[in-house]
Amino acid sequence: MSQKTFGSLALAITFCFGLLSSPAMLRADQPVQLIFDTDLGNDVDDALAMGVIHALQSRGECELLAVTITKDHELAAPFADVINTFYGRGDIPIGVCRSDVTNGEGRFNGLAAIQDNGKDRYPHDLRSGKDAPNAVEVLRRTLAKAEDSSVVIAQVGFSTNLVNLLDSSADNISPLTGLELVKKKVAKLSVMAGAFTQIMNNKGQPYDHKEYNVVKDIPAAQKLAKEWPTPILWSGYEIGIALRYPHESIEQDYGYVEHHPLAEAYIAYNPPPHDRPTWDLTCVLQLVRPTRNYFGLTSVGKVTVADDGLTTFEENADGRDQYFTLNNEQIARTLEALQLLSSEPPHPVH
């Protein structure tokens, strides 16, 4: 081997080793570092998504760093704590917003307050969102402690918290602004927001759908779409609609305990035989298992949010955004994975 060839080979090995060892790379052999930003209580798919996260963490595939909430009701954070505690991880930080958006209790967050014979049905420590820190504080603390480019975020509610993070100033948590923290620490964001194909109404007629998570805080969604500095994967309304959670699973797969927070939340929200779409679970699955072909992704481009909440996508080779696609084969595989993961019993936590 010539000295020139040997030198080139050594340089290539050094370069590859640098890529593998750099904290700026998401490591395939390390658990995905995940923040879950949710409007827990407005729909039950948020709760099922938390079950998926905990199952994946028990399998060593991810680590839930924090939960931040965009539903402004005092029982949303306690119910998040109920779920985390049920899976043996009651010390996960939880942050809340105080936006007055969707400020009702919802159909199942009240489970956090239920007692049987004077004891909590679901043990947990956080009694009220009034006792929880602000979501931006939790996000800043979580990112400040993280390795560079190591964190992924699943946003499955409104864009309120992440936009407030972008607008945050340097403080005693970090000398970096929120925008600088995101650029430095976040590798990827996946959002359940928008719609990128026409949706059929109850008469079988296609229409342009203005999706709930966008229209509840349009200014925040617009700012996120314009200013978020990392790649964004968008799971549109059409994806969750195509993946309806089988109600038989709720009736049959969660009976390993007398009271299961996910099953009871599902029943309280809309009882079987209803098959609920699995919008929010999709973001988690793609972020933690990006190479399993559960979904397709479009070419890169740019998502725009109009003043009325309508989302559009324009392909652009220099773009930041991709949105999910789904074929019939993927529907069957993905739905089975979501069902098995969300119903997986808690593992012993060491």
C-alpha positions in Angstrom: 0.0 0.0 0.0 1.4 3.4 -1.0 2.0 6.1 1.6 -0.6 8.2 -0.2 -3.2 5.4 -0.1 -2.4 4.6 3.5 -2.8 8.3 4.4 -6.2 8.5 2.6 -7.4 5.4 4.3 -6.3 6.7 7.7 -8.1 10.0 7.0 -11.3 8.2 6.0 -11.2 6.0 9.2 -10.6 9.1 11.4 -13.4 10.9 9.7 -15.8 7.9 10.1 -14.8 7.5 13.7 -15.4 11.2 14.3 -18.9 10.8 12.9 -19.7 7.8 15.1 -18.3 9.4 18.2 -19.5 12.9 17.8 -22.3 14.1 20.2 -23.7 16.0 17.2 -24.9 12.7 15.7 -28.0 10.7 16.7 -26.4 7.4 17.8 -28.2 4.2 16.6 -26.8 2.4 19.6 -28.1 4.9 22.2 -31.7 5.5 23.3 -33.4 8.3 21.4 -33.6 11.4 23.7 -37.2 12.5 23.5 -39.3 15.4 24.7 -43.0 15.0 24.4 -45.1 18.2 24.0 -48.8 17.4 24.3 -52.3 18.9 24.7 -53.1 15.9 27.0 -56.9 15.7 27.7 -58.2 17.1 24.4 -58.1 13.6 22.7 -57.1 10.2 24.0 -54.4 9.6 21.4 -52.0 11.7 23.5 -52.4 9.2 26.3 -51.9 6.2 24.0 -48.8 7.9 22.6 -47.4 8.1 26.2 -47.9 4.4 26.5 -45.9 3.9 23.3 -43.1 6.1 24.6 -42.9 4.1 27.9 -42.9 0.8 26.1 -40.1 2.0 23.8 -38.1 3.3 26.8 -38.5 -0.1 28.6 -37.1 -1.7 25.5 -34.1 0.6 25.6 -35.0 2.5 22.5 -35.7 5.9 23.9 -35.6 8.0 27.0 -38.4 10.4 27.9 -36.6 13.5 29.1 -39.7 15.7 29.8 -43.3 16.2 29.2 -44.6 19.7 28.4 -48.3 20.5 28.1 -50.2 22.9 25.9 -53.7 22.3 27.3 -54.3 24.9 30.0 -56.1 23.0 32.7 -54.9 22.1 36.1 -55.5 18.3 35.8 -53.6 17.9 32.5 -50.2 17.8 34.2 -51.4 15.5 37.0 -52.7 13.0 34.5 -49.4 13.1 32.7 -47.8 12.3 36.1 -50.4 9.5 36.5 -49.2 7.8 33.3 -45.5 8.3 34.1 -45.9 6.9 37.6 -47.9 4.0 36.3 -44.9 3.0 34.2 -42.5 3.5 37.1 -41.1 6.9 36.0 -42.9 9.4 38.2 -39.8 11.7 38.4 -39.9 12.8 34.8 -40.2 16.6 34.7 -43.6 18.0 33.6 -44.1 21.6 32.5 -47.3 23.5 31.7 -48.4 26.6 29.8 -50.7 29.3 31.0 -52.3 30.3 27.8 -56.0 29.8 28.6 -56.3 27.7 25.4 -58.6 24.6 25.8 -59.0 25.4 29.5 -61.7 22.7 30.2 -60.9 19.5 32.1 -61.6 17.2 29.1 -63.2 13.8 29.3 -60.5 11.9 31.1 -58.0 14.1 32.9 -60.3 13.9 35.9 -59.0 10.3 36.4 -56.1 11.9 38.2 -58.4 13.1 40.9 -60.4 9.8 41.4 -60.0 8.1 44.7 -61.2 4.6 45.8 -61.7 4.1 49.5 -59.8 7.3 50.3 -56.7 6.5 48.2 -55.7 7.6 44.7 -56.8 5.1 42.1 -53.6 6.1 40.3 -50.8 7.0 42.6 -49.0 10.2 41.6 -47.3 13.2 43.3 -48.3 16.2 41.1 -51.7 17.3 42.3 -52.3 20.4 40.1 -50.8 22.1 37.2 -50.6 25.2 39.4 -47.8 23.4 41.2 -45.9 22.6 38.0 -43.1 24.8 36.5 -43.6 26.7 33.2 -43.1 24.6 30.1 -40.4 27.0 28.8 -38.4 26.5 32.0 -38.6 22.7 31.7 -37.7 22.9 28.0 -34.7 25.1 28.7 -33.4 23.0 31.6 -33.8 19.8 29.6 -32.0 21.2 26.5 -29.3 22.9 28.5 -28.3 19.5 30.1 -28.4 17.6 26.8 -25.6 16.8 24.4 -25.4 18.8 21.2 -27.9 17.7 18.5 -29.0 14.8 20.7 -32.7 15.6 21.4 -35.8 15.0 19.3 -39.2 16.5 20.1 -42.6 15.2 19.4 -45.1 18.0 19.4 -48.6 16.6 19.3 -50.6 19.6 20.6 -50.4 23.3 19.8 -47.2 25.1 18.9 -47.5 27.4 21.9 -44.7 26.0 24.1 -42.1 25.5 21.3 -42.7 29.0 20.0 -42.4 30.4 23.5 -39.2 28.5 23.8 -37.9 30.1 20.6 -38.7 33.5 22.0 -37.1 32.9 25.4 -34.1 34.9 26.5 -30.8 33.9 28.0 -31.2 33.3 31.8 -29.6 31.5 34.7 -30.5 28.2 33.1 -28.5 28.9 30.0 -26.6 31.8 28.4 -28.2 30.9 25.1 -31.5 32.2 23.8 -34.2 29.7 23.1 -33.5 29.8 19.4 -29.8 29.2 20.0 -30.6 26.3 22.4 -32.8 24.6 19.8 -30.2 25.0 17.1 -27.5 23.6 19.4 -29.4 20.8 21.1 -32.3 19.6 18.9 -31.7 17.2 16.0 -35.3 16.9 14.7 -38.9 17.9 15.5 -42.0 15.9 14.5 -45.3 17.6 14.7 -48.9 16.2 14.5 -50.3 19.2 12.7 -51.9 20.2 9.5 -53.4 18.2 6.6 -51.6 17.6 3.3 -54.2 15.8 1.3 -57.9 16.6 1.1 -60.1 14.8 3.6 -63.5 13.2 2.9 -66.5 14.6 4.8 -69.3 12.4 6.0 -70.9 12.7 2.5 -67.8 11.3 0.8 -66.9 14.8 -0.6 -63.2 16.0 -0.4 -62.5 19.2 1.3 -59.5 21.2 2.6 -59.2 20.4 6.3 -58.0 23.0 8.8 -56.5 20.8 11.5 -57.3 21.3 15.2 -53.7 21.6 16.5 -53.1 24.4 14.1 -56.3 26.4 14.4 -56.2 26.5 18.2 -53.1 28.7 18.1 -52.6 29.8 14.5 -50.0 32.6 15.3 -47.8 30.0 17.0 -48.2 27.5 14.2 -47.3 30.1 11.7 -44.2 31.2 13.7 -43.1 27.6 14.1 -43.4 26.9 10.4 -41.5 30.1 9.6 -38.7 30.1 12.2 -38.0 26.6 13.6 -34.4 25.9 12.8 -34.2 22.1 12.6 -35.8 19.6 10.2 -39.5 19.1 10.8 -41.5 15.9 10.0 -45.2 16.7 9.7 -47.8 14.0 10.5 -50.9 15.3 8.8 -54.5 14.7 9.8 -54.9 12.1 7.0 -52.3 9.8 8.6 -54.0 9.3 11.9 -57.4 9.0 10.2 -56.0 6.0 8.3 -54.7 4.3 11.5 -57.7 3.7 13.7 -56.9 2.0 17.0 -58.9 -1.3 17.3 -61.3 -1.0 20.2 -61.0 -4.8 20.8 -57.5 -4.0 22.1 -58.9 -1.7 24.7 -61.3 -4.4 25.8 -58.8 -7.3 25.8 -55.1 -6.1 26.1 -55.1 -3.9 29.2 -56.7 -6.3 31.7 -53.4 -7.2 33.4 -54.3 -4.6 36.1 -57.7 -3.8 37.6 -57.4 -0.1 36.6 -55.3 0.9 33.6 -55.0 4.7 32.9 -54.8 4.3 29.1 -57.8 2.0 28.8 -59.9 4.0 31.3 -59.0 7.3 29.4 -60.0 5.7 26.1 -63.4 4.6 27.5 -64.0 7.9 29.1 -63.2 9.8 25.9 -65.3 7.6 23.6 -66.0 4.1 24.6 -65.8 0.9 22.5 -66.9 0.0 19.9 -65.3 3.3 18.8 -62.0 2.9 16.9 -60.1 6.1 17.6 -57.6 7.5 15.1 -54.0 7.4 16.3 -52.7 10.8 15.2 -50.2 11.5 18.0 -48.7 8.0 18.2 -47.3 8.4 14.7 -44.8 11.1 15.6 -43.4 9.1 18.4 -43.0 6.0 16.3 -41.2 7.7 13.5 -38.8 9.6 15.7 -37.8 6.5 17.7 -37.9 4.0 14.9 -37.0 6.0 11.8 -35.7 3.1 9.8 -38.6 0.6 10.1 -40.6 1.9 7.1 -43.7 2.5 9.1 -44.3 5.6 7.1 -43.0 7.2 3.9 -41.6 10.7 3.8 -41.9 13.2 1.0 -39.1 15.1 -0.6 -38.0 18.1 1.4 -39.9 21.4 1.0 -41.6 24.1 2.9 -44.8 24.1 4.9 -46.8 27.3 5.2 -49.6 28.0 7.6 -52.2 30.5 6.3 -54.1 33.0 8.4 -57.2 30.7 8.4 -55.1 27.7 9.6 -54.8 25.9 6.3 -51.5 24.2 5.8 -49.8 23.8 2.4 -46.5 22.2 1.3 -44.3 23.3 -1.6 -41.4 21.0 -2.6 -38.0 22.8 -2.5 -34.6 21.1 -2.6 -33.4 23.6 0.0 -36.4 23.0 2.3 -36.5 22.0 5.9 -39.9 20.1 6.0 -41.2 16.6 5.0 -44.6 15.1 5.6 -45.7 11.6 6.3 -47.2 9.3 3.6 -48.8 5.9 4.2 -49.6 3.0 1.9 -51.9 0.0 2.6 -49.0 -2.3 3.6 -47.7 0.2 6.0 -51.1 0.7 7.5 -51.3 -2.9 8.7 -47.8 -3.1 10.0 -47.9 0.3 11.7 -51.2 -0.2 13.4 -50.1 -3.6 14.8 -46.9 -1.9 16.2 -48.9 0.9 17.8 -51.3 -1.5 19.4 -48.7 -3.8 20.7 -46.5 -1.0 22.1 -49.3 1.0 23.7 -50.7 -2.0 25.5 -47.4 -3.4 26.6 -47.3 -3.9 30.4 -44.9 -1.8 32.5 -41.4 -3.3 32.9 -39.6 -3.4 36.2 -37.6 -0.1 36.5 -34.1 -0.5 37.9 
